[in-house]
Amino acid sequence: MGGKYVEQVWEMLKKGMQKIQQQQQQQQQQQQRQQQQQQQQQRQQQQQQQQQRKHKNNSGLNIEEVLHTFEQQLYMGLKQIVERHLSYNVSGAS
């Protein structure tokens, strides 16, 4: 075997190993990107779940739905309570 042949074989092996390393690095980078995307999706899901929990009371009713559906009744009930409070506590105190 000549020195030139050994060098050629070595160059082929070297290029092959470098290619394998590059592929491994690319795979690792792709896996990291996928993990980051999954983590981001999980964070978004957790945030959405937290938002949903904030907007529900103990009976599981959505506050916005209740307000929209019973807006007039809630307003009239609140108005009566405030008027009654004012008439008994503020008017009577004068």
Secondary structure, 3 states (H helix, E strand, C coil): CCHHHHHHHHHHHHHHHHHHHHHHHHHHHHHHHHHHHHHHHHHHHHHHHHHHHHCECCCCCEHHHHHHHCHHHHHHHHHHHHHHHHHHHHHCCC
